[in-house]
């Protein structure tokens, strides 16, 4: 690690491990490595870890381990992070219907970029997006890797309600609304895939460190996917990033 990890108190049952002060893939990998190591080895008293762009929040039971002892346990593991091998990341393909009522801001994004709507779709769907973290609403992925050519500013006045599954752009970021919520991102499409199911195991479709890829679909394909979902199917593909495409 280039920079020493800083440990900061976050109340009487949480600790934050900070790895830096910038958003970078390298720092985020270190954050996720510590989360993975704690998951694999376990530290008595640690109840949950929450990775973010540049830090890891560690929840613990103060009746089992105090903060000073927890920091000692974490420092013991810092050297292991250098040699730790993480599981290969997965890519989940997200079927997305672009434009029209599903993406009411696609035209504005295209005009801002000086390209056609079709080019926005092609550019947006050609990338593989790293999931840095989940947040804002349960399952909402903060993604990296969007082509700056289609960056667009947030709306001046946020919408009071954005439908779950809406795909949006805000400045140099793109994301998917996991729940109905207010929001100011410019909407370019929609996916029928649910990112959050409170009854699911796990409840989140995606996780930090994996990737997603947007796959354009037309209305006929959209209707087919809706029928598959109602029948309990899984109409999307997930595969290892280092392997050929294939369903899992």
QUIZI-V30954 format. One record per pair of residues at least 12 apart in sequence whose ideal C-beta (glycine too) atoms are under 7 Angstrom apart, sorted by the first residue. I is the first residue (numbers start at 1). J is the second residue. If there is no record, write none. Layout:
BEGIN
i=I j=J
i=I j=J
END
This chain:
BEGIN
i=1 j=30
i=1 j=81
i=3 j=19
i=3 j=20
i=5 j=17
i=5 j=18
i=5 j=19
i=5 j=78
i=6 j=18
i=7 j=71
i=7 j=74
i=9 j=67
i=10 j=57
i=12 j=62
i=13 j=59
i=13 j=60
i=13 j=61
i=13 j=62
i=14 j=57
i=14 j=58
i=14 j=59
i=15 j=58
i=15 j=60
i=15 j=67
i=15 j=70
i=16 j=55
i=16 j=57
i=17 j=34
i=17 j=55
i=17 j=56
i=17 j=58
i=17 j=74
i=18 j=54
i=18 j=55
i=19 j=31
i=19 j=54
i=19 j=55
i=20 j=54
i=21 j=54
i=22 j=54
i=23 j=53
i=23 j=54
i=25 j=130
i=25 j=144
i=27 j=54
i=28 j=53
i=28 j=132
i=30 j=81
i=31 j=51
i=31 j=52
i=31 j=54
i=31 j=55
i=31 j=56
i=32 j=51
i=32 j=86
i=32 j=208
i=32 j=209
i=33 j=81
i=33 j=84
i=33 j=86
i=34 j=56
i=34 j=81
i=35 j=49
i=35 j=51
i=35 j=56
i=36 j=86
i=37 j=77
i=37 j=80
i=37 j=81
i=37 j=84
i=43 j=70
i=43 j=73
i=44 j=64
i=44 j=65
i=45 j=60
i=45 j=61
i=45 j=64
i=45 j=65
i=45 j=70
i=46 j=58
i=46 j=60
i=47 j=59
i=47 j=60
i=47 j=61
i=51 j=133
i=51 j=208
i=52 j=133
i=53 j=132
i=53 j=133
i=88 j=240
i=88 j=241
i=88 j=242
i=89 j=209
i=89 j=210
i=89 j=211
i=89 j=241
i=90 j=210
i=90 j=238
i=90 j=239
i=90 j=240
i=90 j=241
i=91 j=128
i=91 j=211
i=91 j=212
i=91 j=213
i=91 j=238
i=91 j=239
i=91 j=241
i=92 j=205
i=92 j=206
i=92 j=210
i=92 j=212
i=92 j=236
i=92 j=238
i=93 j=213
i=93 j=215
i=93 j=236
i=93 j=237
i=94 j=176
i=94 j=191
i=94 j=193
i=94 j=212
i=94 j=213
i=94 j=214
i=94 j=215
i=94 j=236
i=95 j=191
i=95 j=192
i=95 j=193
i=95 j=215
i=95 j=217
i=95 j=221
i=95 j=225
i=95 j=235
i=95 j=236
i=96 j=167
i=96 j=189
i=96 j=190
i=96 j=191
i=96 j=214
i=96 j=215
i=96 j=216
i=96 j=217
i=97 j=189
i=97 j=190
i=97 j=217
i=97 j=219
i=97 j=222
i=98 j=121
i=98 j=188
i=98 j=189
i=98 j=216
i=99 j=117
i=99 j=189
i=102 j=189
i=102 j=190
i=103 j=187
i=103 j=188
i=103 j=189
i=103 j=190
i=104 j=187
i=105 j=186
i=105 j=187
i=105 j=188
i=106 j=120
i=106 j=188
i=108 j=186
i=109 j=150
i=109 j=152
i=109 j=169
i=109 j=186
i=109 j=188
i=112 j=152
i=113 j=149
i=113 j=150
i=120 j=150
i=120 j=188
i=121 j=216
i=123 j=147
i=123 j=149
i=123 j=150
i=124 j=150
i=124 j=174
i=124 j=188
i=124 j=214
i=125 j=214
i=125 j=215
i=125 j=216
i=127 j=145
i=127 j=146
i=127 j=147
i=128 j=145
i=128 j=211
i=128 j=213
i=129 j=143
i=129 j=144
i=129 j=145
i=129 j=146
i=129 j=174
i=129 j=211
i=129 j=212
i=130 j=143
i=130 j=144
i=130 j=145
i=130 j=211
i=131 j=143
i=131 j=206
i=131 j=207
i=131 j=208
i=131 j=209
i=131 j=210
i=131 j=211
i=131 j=212
i=132 j=144
i=132 j=208
i=133 j=208
i=134 j=204
i=134 j=206
i=134 j=208
i=137 j=178
i=137 j=179
i=137 j=181
i=138 j=178
i=138 j=179
i=138 j=196
i=139 j=178
i=139 j=195
i=139 j=196
i=139 j=204
i=139 j=205
i=139 j=206
i=140 j=175
i=140 j=177
i=140 j=178
i=141 j=175
i=141 j=176
i=141 j=206
i=141 j=212
i=142 j=175
i=143 j=173
i=143 j=174
i=143 j=175
i=143 j=212
i=146 j=172
i=146 j=173
i=146 j=174
i=148 j=172
i=150 j=169
i=151 j=171
i=151 j=172
i=152 j=169
i=152 j=186
i=153 j=171
i=154 j=170
i=154 j=171
i=154 j=184
i=154 j=185
i=155 j=184
i=155 j=186
i=158 j=182
i=158 j=183
i=158 j=184
i=159 j=182
i=159 j=183
i=160 j=182
i=161 j=180
i=161 j=182
i=162 j=177
i=162 j=180
i=162 j=181
i=162 j=182
i=162 j=183
i=162 j=187
i=163 j=180
i=164 j=177
i=164 j=178
i=164 j=179
i=164 j=180
i=165 j=177
i=165 j=190
i=165 j=191
i=165 j=192
i=165 j=193
i=166 j=187
i=166 j=190
i=167 j=187
i=167 j=188
i=167 j=189
i=167 j=190
i=167 j=191
i=167 j=214
i=168 j=185
i=168 j=186
i=168 j=187
i=168 j=188
i=169 j=185
i=169 j=186
i=169 j=188
i=170 j=184
i=170 j=185
i=170 j=186
i=176 j=191
i=176 j=195
i=178 j=195
i=178 j=196
i=179 j=196
i=192 j=222
i=192 j=225
i=192 j=226
i=192 j=229
i=193 j=205
i=193 j=236
i=211 j=241
END
